[in-house]
Amino acid sequence: MLDMGFEPQIRKILAKIPRQRQTLFFTATWPASIRRLASEFLRDAFQVQIGNRDELKGNQDITQIIKPCSAHNKNTMLMDVLRQAGVADRANAAAKGIVFCSTKRMCDQLSRDLSQKGVPCAAIHGDKGQREREQALGDLKEARIKLLVATDVAARGLDIKGITLVVNYDVPSNTEDYVHRIGRTGRAGQKGYAVALISDRDAHALRGIIEVMKRTNQDLRSRRRSSAWPRTPGRRRRLVARCARAGARAAAAAAAPSAAPSAGAAGAAGAAVMTGAAGAAAAAVAGDAEEWR
């Protein structure tokens, strides 16, 4: 809740309760920003740690899959994934899923599209009222619908039994959010699948996702034999090149604002920094994608 921006509300609650109290604090990740906030709310805390808190790592009960796609065939690819996982089958009550999108508008649009294709689903995001959210969650728990289409509002603190599939329709901007998202499945000893639909626009996130897969001992070689992965060397090389170009564009865009105001020698130095950052990002993304050739 701290990471999702509920700090003011938490402070109001704590101001109304006795200072002498017991506080239980749970977190799946432990970034420095949250450590600082938590230190204000906890006193002489006893810490129980499972695993390496300094290394982002997914649940090993989750099979992570990367499916390359284009903007044109992304929806078709999504439907294929939902059918293969049984989520598109109304008769299969055991299969439930969550599809994550980056915007509220996309959540609503994709939910409508999937409903028209016969997939019982509902959208959940920050613009939905509390009653609408509870209705959607209740319908999923009771198998009246098979799928939630959600923003990151559903990436943390949501525990629904029986989620067998998580799809990153839009990959998150950082690796920590990816770990939180896929953690909606594979809970309490159950197995689950997490599928990331990756286009060249998502190359900035590819490196972090692959690092998480490595740390959870995912079989990258078997993933590259997936039917979704380009079968011919030429197509694989072109995808790797697109990933590298996208990574370079993302790094250049991030560096551009700081370099733009500079002039003369300072401007030259700023340009050099920008070029170096772009080159490093491109090399990193291409290097990770190279493993998938």
N, C-alpha and C positions, 0 to 999 in steps of 0.2 A: 504493500500500500504506500510505503514511503517512496518507492521508485516510480509509482504511477502518479505522484503529485498530491497525495492526500495528507501531506505533512501538516497543513494548517488544521485540518479536522482532528488529526491525532493529538495535536497540541491542546486543542480545546477540551478533548475528552480527558487528557491527563491532568489538566488544570482543575477538573471537577472531582477528582478522586484523591484519596489520601496519599501522602508522600510515602508513608510506610505501606508498602504493598509488594506483592509478588508479580513479576512480569515475565511472561513467556514470549520469546521473540524467535520467529521462524523465518528462515530465508533460504532460497535455493542457490542464490549467488551472493557474493559478498564484496561488491566494489567499494573503493575508498570513500566515495560520496555517501554511501549508505552507512558505512562504518562510523563516519563522523556524526551523522544524525542519530544513530542508535546509541552512541556513547552518551548522548544527552538524556536518553530515556531509561538507560539501564545503569544500575549502581552495583559494583562488586559482583558483576555477572559471572556465573560459571558457564563455560562454553563447551558444548558437545559438538564435535566436528566429524562429519563423515566424508571421507575423500579429501582431495586437494582443493582447498577453497580458492587458491590463487590460479587455478587452471580451469578454464571453462570446459566442462565435460558433460555429455549427455548420458541419459540412462541406457545401460547396455541391453535392457530388455526391448529397446526400440530399434527396429531396423530402419536405417536412414537410406533414402534413395534419391538420387539426383536425376531428373528427367529434362534434358535439353529440349527447348521448344522455341518457337517464334511467336511473335505477337499475333500472327494470323491463325496458328493452330493451337493456341493455348487452351481455349475452351474445349476443343475436341480432345486434347490431351487430358484435361481435367475429367471429362466424362468417362474416358477410358479408364482412368485411375479409379473413379468411383464405382464403375461396373466391376472391375477386377477385385476390388475390396469388398464387394457386396453391399456397399452403402446405397447404390442406386436401386437395389432390389427391395421393394416394399415388404416382401415376404420374409426377408432375412432380418429378424428382430435383433440378432446378435451383433450386427455391424452398425456402428455409429461413427460419425466423423465431424471434424471441424475444419473449415477452410478459412485461412487467414488472408485478408486483403489489407492494403495499405491505407485505403480511404473509406469513409462512410458511404460515399456515393457508389463506389465500386461494390461494397457489400450489398447494398440494396439492389443494384443492377444485376449482379451475379445471382443473388437469391431469386430474383424474378425469372431470370433466364433458366436456372436449374429447375424451378417449379414448373415452368412451361414444358420442360423436357421430362417431367414426371418424377423428379426427385423431391420428396417431401422435405422442406427445409425452411429455415427462418433466419433473418438477419439480426445481429446484435451488435450495437455500437453506442457511442456516447450520446447520440441524439435520441436514442430510444428511452422511453420512460421506464421507471422501475417496474411497473406492472407488465409492460411489454417484455422486458428482460426476463422477469420471473416466469412469464407465460412460455417464452421460448425455451428456457432451461427446463421447465417442467415437462413440456412436450417432448423434449429430447430424452429426458430421463425415463419417461413413460413410453418411449418408442412411438409416439404419435407422429413425430417427424424423425428423419434419419440423419439430418445434417444441420449444423450451425455455420453460417457465413459471418465471420466476425473480424473486427479490428483487434488491436492489442489489448482492448479492454477485457478480452477473454483469455489473455495469455498468462495471467497470474491469478493465483488464488481460486481457480475454478477446478473443482474436483467432481467430475461426473463419471460414475462407474460405467465401464463398458465402451469407452472411446477406443476404437480400434485403429483409427486412421486420422492423421493430421496432414493437411496439405497446405504448403506455403504457396498460394497462388501468386502473391507478391512477396518476395523475400524481404525480411526486415533489414533495416539500415545498419544494424550492428549484430554481432554474433551472440551477445548475451540475450537479446530478444529471441533469437532463433532457438536457443537452448530452452528458454521459458515456453515458447510456443510448442515445441515438440514434446515437452514434458506433460502435456494434457493427455497423452496416451502412455501406455506401458506403466500404469500405476498399480501399486499394491501387488507387485509380482506378476501382473498380467503382461502379455506381449502386445506390441503395437507397431505400426508402420508410420513413418514420417516421410512424405514426398515433397521435394522442392522442385517447382517448375522454373527452370533457369533459361532465360533468354539472354541475348547479348547485353541488354540493358541492365541485367542483374550481375554482371561480371564483378562489380565492386564487392559483392558479398560472397563470391565463390571461394575465395581463399579461406575465410573464416569457417565456412561450412565444412570444407574438406578437413580443416584442422580438427574440428569437433569430431568428425567421422573417424579420423585417425586415432584420436585419444580414446574412443570407445571401441577400438579394434574392429571397425567396420571393414568388410572386404571390398576394397575399392576396385579390385580387379573384376570381381563378379558384377559390380555395378556397371563397369564400362562394357560388359557384354550384354547389357540390357538392350531390348529391342528399340528403346528410345534413343540410345546413343548412336551417332552416325557410324555406319558400318564400313564405309570406304575410307582409306587414309586421307584422300583429298578433302572430303567433307569434314573429317576430324580436324585437319590442319586449319581449315577455314574457320571452324568454330573456335579453336584456340586463338587464332588471329583476331577474331571479333572480340573475344574476352579480353585480350591484351589491349586492343584499341579502346574498349569501353572503360577499362581500368585507368588508362592514360587520360581519357576525357574526364573521368570523375576526379582524379587527382589534380588535373589542371584547373577544373572548375573550383575546387576547394582552395587552391593556391592563388587563383587570379585576384580575388579582392585585396589581398595584402600586397600584391605586386603592382596593382594598377596605379596607385597614387604616386609611386616612386618615379624619380626622374634622374637623369645623368648616371653617375656611378652607382647610386643607390638603386636606380631602376635596373641597371644591368645585373646587380647582385640579386635583386628580387627575381628577375627573369631566370637567372641561373638556378636559384632555389626551386622555382616552379618547375623548370625542366627536369631537375634532379628528382623531385618528388613524383612527377608524372612518370618518369622513366622507371623509378623504383617500383611504383605501383603496377605498371604494365608488366615489368619483369616478374614480380611476385605472382600476379594473376596467371600469367602465361606459364610460369614454372609449375604452379599447382595443376593447371589444366593439362600440362604436358604429361602428367602421370596418367591421364585418362586416354592418351593416344592408343 
